[in-house]
Amino acid sequence: MKLNIAGVMQKIDGVYYIPELKNNLLSMGQLQERGLAILIQNNTCKLFHPTRGLIMDTTMTFNRMFAIAAVMPSKEPVVFFQTSEEEKTQLWHNRFAHLNFKGLRTLHSNKMVEGLPLLAAPLKVCNDCLAGKQHRNNIPKKSYWRATCKLQLVHSDICGPVTPESNSGKRYLITFIDDFSRKCWVYFISAKSEAFTMFKKFKSLAEKEVGSLMGCLRTDRGGEFTSKDFNEYCLLNGIKRQLTAAYTPQQNGVAERKNRTIMNLVRSMLSEKYIPREFWPEVVNWCVHVLNRSPTLAVKDLTPEEAWSCVKPSVEYFRVFGCIGHVHIPNVKRTKLDSRSSKCVLFGVSEKTKGYRMYNPITKKIVISRDVIFEENKVWDWTEDDINVLLKWRDDEIDVAEIEEQDQVQFEEQE
């Protein structure tokens, strides 16, 4: 309640409204509880505020009461006018099927209709509009923070299940992206529960490559990333966690976009060379290898591979994935009259040996060799062979270079 006392507006809180009471009463005890100091001396009562000082004083009346002449300010008619204007705005808002105020103002200002009065801007939120129109807030298109060193922040996400599953039973791929360099690592798993195992493998590999520890991991709230073992492992190793809000994959946009880019490339490459879909892990692995040596807007004038390793990568060995390649057969694997060449299909490069991964559709084996002559414009006719092979990811590889070394040793011993 506000009172005008001696020309000064005073505000009194916690009052009771009693219509039959002719005089208002102020309790000295409650005034003292609120921090006011009361001084009664020489038939005079004075009230002191802790910071404002003397706020009111009065003299004692004949019946030993201290009366204060106070006047309640009259309510300004603007309040009623504003209330009526808000009601009129809400009424026309309802008449126009909850059209937004901007649309109502446009109708009036441009004189597009007749009979619509000038409406005041609404001060309250229409609950019915929230129930029918509320949408999600915009997601920033650009991050306001970037990592300043390697492994300071790592993005991760799982893509899948992929249909059909690979020949080794893989149905998912999990990617890890370093925020500083944007280099990507990919692993293939049969179930989401294997994500924790692959994360430990990636962490060990990446930390040894750069000689620094991982600082933070950003993922969604999937159970594979929020399990008890996963959380305890990150806690013990001092890895901070950044989890997206529920149903908001945009907050993990780096990993989400990377998976989308990878799968777009995979579909294009499978279509180009008519490669059976069961070999999608081989295609994914090559796509990631290429993307790490491709430009990205996040890293200026550097490829992710160079930003990570500080070495400019060479792409002279690049060949069209899925093309025909003629692999040289070492002496130990053939007789004098046998063919010196085997027709295979390029499935990328080996991570362990300086050589190409060549798949032989006849023997159903992967051959690692550096002695290959390619026909990049030719395609293998997959309809002639049974594609339901038992090839496992990175298994059953034949390293031709190692065989040639053994053959050379045997030749020298014979001499």
N, C-alpha and C positions, 0 to 999 in steps of 0.2 A: 504494500500500500504506500502511495506517495502522498506526502503532506507538505503544504506550503507554510512554513513556520518563519515568521519575521522576514519574509522575502526570500528565504532560502529553501530550496526543495530538498526535503529529507525523505529517505526511503526506509520503511520499516517492514521487515519480513516476519513471517510466522504469526500472523494475526488471525483472529477469529471474527467471522461476520455474523453479528446478532442484530437483526432488523429492529427488535423492540428496544434495544439499548439506546438511550438518548445521548449518553456521553461515552466517549472512548476512554479506556483506562490503560495506562502504561505501568507495567510491573517493574519496580526498581531492581528486584532480584534478577529478573531476566535481562534487564539492561546491563547489570554488572556481569552476568555470565557471558555476555557478548563482548566483553572487553572494555566497556565504558566505565569511566570513573565518575562517581557522584559525590558532589560536595554540597552539604547543607549547612549554611552558616548565615546568621543574622537574617533569619526569615527569608532566605534566598536559596534556591536549588539550582545548581549548575551541573551540566553534563559535558564531560570532556572525552573527545575521541583520541585514541592512541597516536594518531598521526595528524589529524586535522585540528586538534586542539578543542577549544570551546565551540560546541555546536548548538547549544540552546541553554537558556536560563529563564527562570520565572520566580515570582515572589509568592509567598504563602497567603492564602485567602483567609477570611474570617473563620471558616470551619476547618482550619488547619490542613487544607489541601493545596497542592501546587498545580495550578491550572495553566495549560499551554494553549494559546490561541492558534489553532491550526485550521487551514482551509484545504479541502480536497479539490484538486484541479478538475475542472470539467473536462469530460472526454471530447476530443476534437471531432468534428463531423467528418474529417478526412478518413478516419478509420472506417466509419460506416460506408463512406463512398467507395473506399478501396475494396471493402468486403462485397459490396453490391457489384462492383466492376468485375471482381473475380468470379462471382456467381454467374454474371452475364457471359463472361468468357467461357466458363465451363459449360454453360447451357448451349452456346453455339458450337463448342467443341463436340458435344454429344450429338447435336443435330446433324453435324457433318460426319457422322460415323467415326468419331475420334480422329479426324484429320488433324495433323500437327499444326501448331500455332503459326509456323512460318507460312504454311499454305493458306491459312485464314487471313493472315496479314497481306499476302500477295493478292488474294481476291479483292480485298478492300482497297489497297493502294492503287492497283491497276484498274479499278472499277470494272472488274470482269463480271460482277453480278450486281443486282440491285436488292436493297433491303438489308444488307449486312452492315451493322454498325461498326464503328471503330472499337476494337477490343484491346484491353490492356494485357500486358504480358503476364502469363500465369506465374504465381509464386509457389504453387504446390505441384507435386507430382501426381499424375493421374495413374492410380493403381490398376485401372482396367487396361490402360495402354501398356503398362509393364507386363501384365498377364498375357497380352496378345502380341506385343511387338518387341519385347526385350531381346537383344542379341548380344553376342559376345564382344568384348572389347577388342580393338585392333591389335594385332601382333606387330611389333616393330620389325621392319624389313631389314634393318642393319643393326648389328650388335654394337653396343656402346663400349664394350671392353674386349680386348684381345690379349692373348697370352704374349708375354715378352721374352720367353725362353722356351726351349724344348721341354715337353712333358709337364709343363705347368698346368695345362688343362688337356684332357683327352675326352673326346666324344665317342660314344659307342651305341650301337643299336643292332637288333637282330632282324633279319629279313626272312620271311617265309611263313608257312611252309611252301616250298617250291614243288610243283607238280610237273612231271613225275620226279620221284626221288632218284638220286644218282645210282650208278651201278654198285656203289659201296654203301648204299643206304642213307646218304646224307640228304637232309630235307631243309636245312636252314643254313644261312651264312651270317656270321657275326663280324662286324667291322669295327676297327679302332682307328680314330683319326686324331692326329696331333694338331692342336689348335694353332700352334705357332707356325709350323711348316706346311700343314694340311696333308702330310703324307698319310697314306691309308694302309692298313694291314687287314687281311681277311682270313678267316678260319671257317671251316665247314663242320657242322655238327648234325647229329641225328635227332637230338632233342634239346629243348631250351635249357634243360637242367645241366648241360655240358658247358654253359656259358662261363661258369666260375672257373672251370679247369682251363679254358682257353684264355681267360683274362690273366691268370697266373703265368701262362706261357708267354703271352704278349708282354706283360710287365717285366719279366726276367730278360727277355730278348731286347726290348727297347731301352731299358735302363743300362744294360751292358754296352749297347752301341754308343750311347752319348755320355755315359759316365755320370749321370744325374738321376735323382729319384723322381718318381711321379708325384705330382702335387694334388691334382683334383681329377675326379671322374664324373662326367655328366651323362646320365642315362635317363630312360623313362622309369616309370614305377612298376615295371613288370616284375613278377615274382622271381624271375631268374636273376634280377639285379638287387633285390631287396631281401634275399634269404638271410637267415641267421649267420651261416658260414661266410657269406659274401660280406656282410656288414662287419663281422668280427675281424676278418682278414684286413679290410680297409682301415679299421680302427687301429689294429696293431701295427700297420705299416705307415700310419700317419697320412692316409689318403683321404682328402675331403670328398664329400659326396654332394652332387647337385642333381636333384631329382625334379622332373617336370611336374607341373600341376596335373591333377586328374583330367583325363581326356583333352590334354593340350600337347600334342606331339610337336607343335610348332616351336616349343621351347627347347627342343632337341633338334633344331632344324639342320645343323651341319651334318649330323649322322643320317637324318632322314633324307636329305637331298642327295647325299653320297650314295645311299642305297638305291634311290630312284635312278640316278645317273648310271650306276653299274647295270641295273636290270634293263634300262633302255639300250645300252650298248650290247648286252647279251642277246636280246631279242633280234637286234639288227645283224649280229654276226651269225647267229644260228640260221637266219633267213638267207644270208648271202651265200653260204657254202653248204646249205642243206644238211647241217650237222644234226645228228639225232639228239633229242633233248636230254637224254640220259647223261650226256657229257657236259652239262651246264657248269659243274664246278671248274672244269678246265677252262671254259670260256670266261668265267668270272675271274679266275686267277690272272688270266692274260689282260683282261680289262683293267684290273687294279694296277697291274704292272705298267700299262700304258698311261693311265690317269696320273700316276706318280711322276710321269715324265711329260706331262701336258701342262699348259698354262692354266692358272686359276686367278680369279680376281682378288682373292684374299691375300695372295703373296705377289708382290710387284716385281716383275722382271726376273723371276726365278721359278723354276719348277719345284714341286714339293720335294723331289728327290735331292735337288741341289740345296734347298733350304735346310734339309735334314742332315745330309752328309757333307755339305760344303764342297762337293765335287760335281762339276758339270757333267751330266750323264751323256753317254753316246747312244745313238739310236741306229747306227749303221747295220746292226744285226737284225733290225725289225723286218719281219716278213708278214705276208697276209695270213692271218690265222685260218686254219682249215684248208690251206692250199695243198697241192701235191708236192711231196719232197722225195727225192731218190737218195736213200741212205747207203753209204758205202759199207759193204760187209767185210769185216776183217778176215785175214787169212785163216785164222784158227777156226772160223765158222763155215768154211767152204772148202771144196776140193778144187782141183785144177780146172775142171770143166763147169763148175757151178757159176751162177751169175754173181757178178761183183757188186750188184746194186739191188736194193729192195725198195719197192714203192710203198710209201707211208703217207700219213696225214700230219701236218704240223699242229701240235697242241701246245705251243708256247715254248718257253725256255726253262731250263733247269735252275733251281736255286742253289744246288750243291756243286754243279759242274758247269764249266763254260761250254755249253752245248745246247742243242735244241731237243725238245721233247717231241718225239715222233711216234705216232700211234700206227701200228700195223694192223689193219682190219682183218687180215688173214689169220695171223697168229694170236690176235687179241692181246698184244703186249705193247708196253711203252718202251721205246728205245731212245737212249740218250746218246747223241752223236753230234760232232762238230763238222763231219764230212758229209754235207748234204747239198744236193743240187735241187733248187726249187723251180717249180712251174706255178707261179703265183696266180695265173689266170685260169688254172684248171681246178676241177672239183672232183672229188671221189664220188663214185656212184654207190651210195649207201644202200640202194635197193637190192644190190647183188649179194649182200652179206647179212648175216644175222647180227643185229646190233645189241642183242641181249647178252652182253659179255660180262665177265666177272672181273673187270678192271676195277681196282680199288684206288682211291686217291693216294698218289705218291707211292703205291706199291707196285710190285712186279716190274720194276724198271731195270732195263739192261743198259749198263754203262759201257758203250762201245769203246770209249777212250781207255777205260780200265782194261778191257779185253785186249786192246792193241798193245798196251804196256806189257801185259803178261806174255803176249805173243813175241814181243821183241826180246824179253828176257830169255824165253825158251830158245829163240834163234841164236842169241849170243852164247848160251850155254852149249848148244850143239856145235858151234864153231870152236 
